[in-house]
């Protein structure tokens, strides 16, 4: 009984909730991190989006169970491995839907709209869009962008255009790296994901170069924008660009040389230099923004 509970819990992919930290980006850069009431709203949004993403993950695992059995890592997922049958997964899916609906009643309408947009895009991706070259990458990237925009909607704050562009390019970069690792890692990659036959490592690396450069440039321009300097009362945020550059370069290294990056969370939790870089970036950024 306990093992079945653990298998059902694995379906939620709780470790992937780290992606939902993107919701906190507008909170931090709008200087409201220490505003208790606003922080509580964002935390509520974080949990709402976490259950929403679990709803999407379970649906995806149900639909892709057969294909996942051909994947070197995904074959161990509860449904693909047979630890959880589809009927049990559908019951869990229904429970998650009820939770999402409850959150939809209590949160702001714009945030709820983004939650359901996330669900619609991911359902469409799972059922069809993942088969269309380039479109599949944009669907993956949309998830990160939607999280950031949702974070701005739930606290009704302005989101800098440069910050939006940075998020767009970073989202695309992470999506491209995911595809690259899938191509490089799996001998049965085409069986597991048909669209991969339309990609090549050279093509993926070209897109990666464009998106990674765009992330760095957009972020750098955000830090020196007149509105940013006025809002934070400092020109020093530009120095945090070095951590963004290191993070992008390190991610490229891990994806190209170590075949890591199919799971974004794995990179940020298991690679020590990436963890240290992230801690330094957050610490220095918070100091410059709030002090």
Buried (B, 14 or more C-beta within 10 A) or exposed (E): EEEEEEBBEBBBBEEBBBBBEBBBBBBBBBEBBEBEEBBEBBBBBBBBBBBBBBBBBBBBBBBBBEBBBBBEEBBEBBBBBEBBEEEBBEEBBEBBBEBBEEBBEEBBEBBBBBBEBBBEBBBEBBEEBBEBBEBBBBBBBBBBBBBBBBBBBBBEBEBBEBBBBBBBBBBBBBBBBBBBBBBBBBEEBBBBBBBBEEBEEEBBBEBBEBBBEBBBBBBBBBBEBEEBBEBBEBEBBBEBBEBBBBBBEBBBBBBBEEBBBBBBEBBBEEBEEBEEBBEBBEEBBEEBBEE
